[in-house]
Amino acid sequence: MADRGNKRTIKGIVVSDKMDKTIVVRVEKLVKHPIFHKYLRRRSKYKAHDEGNACHVGDEVLIAQSRPLSRDKRWKVCEILKKAQ
């Protein structure tokens, strides 16, 4: 079977786990302002598939891009990096 290329992975924090087999992950990135050359913190949210409902709010997770699973879900949970306190 041919390799389909490397999937994009990003690290974020779970902000919601109220849906069944779905979590919402908040990802922060630093972006340099084009004029003022100051770094700004930008946030975005992604819905990710969590088979088994293992993730909870506050967990740090690694998510990977996948085929569309629903209207909003394009990501899957690879692993839980750190559990919430």
N, C-alpha and C positions, 0 to 999 in steps of 0.2 A: 504494500500500500504506500502510495506517495505521501511525503511529508507536505502538509498544507501550510507550512510557514510558521514562524513564531507568533504566538498570540500576544497582544499587548497586555501587560499586567500593571496594576496600580495598587497602592496601599492606602487604606482609609479607615475611618472609624464608623461603626454601626450607630446610626441615630434612630432607627425604627426597626422593630421586628414583629409588628402586630399582624402582618399578613401571613398567610400560610405558604411556607417554602419560599418566601421572598423577604429580603432585607433591603433597607435603604442605607447606602454608604456615602459618607461625606468625605470628599477628597480635597486637600488644600495644596495649592501650588503657588510659588513665588513668580511674579511677572514683573519685568523691569519696565518702568514707564518710559515711553520713547523720547519725551522732551526733558523731564525732570531727572531722569536716571536714578529714580528711587524705586526700591522694590516694594511691590504691593502684594498683599495676600489675597488670592482669589479662591473661592470655594465653589464646588459643584457637587451635585448629588447624583448617584447612580443607583438604579434598582438592580439587585443581583439575586440569582437563583441559589437558594440554600436548601439543598436536598437533605432532609433529616432535621431541619429546624435547630441546628446546633449553635448558631450565633445569637447573641443577646446584645442589648444596648450597651455601648461602651467598649465592646471588643474591637481590637485592631485586627483587620483582615486583609488578605491579599486576594484581589479579584482579577479574573482574566476575561478577555473579550471572547464572545461565543456567537453562535448563530442567533437570530431573533427567537426568543422563547415566548414572548407575548408582545403586546403593543409597546410596552415600555422597557421590558427586560432584554438587555443585550450582553449581560455579564454573568459569570458564574463564580462562586466562592472556591478559591484554590485551597487556602488553608487559613486557620485562625492563628495569627502571630502572637497575640497576647489577650488573655481573658480579662474582663472587667473585674474590678475589686468588689 
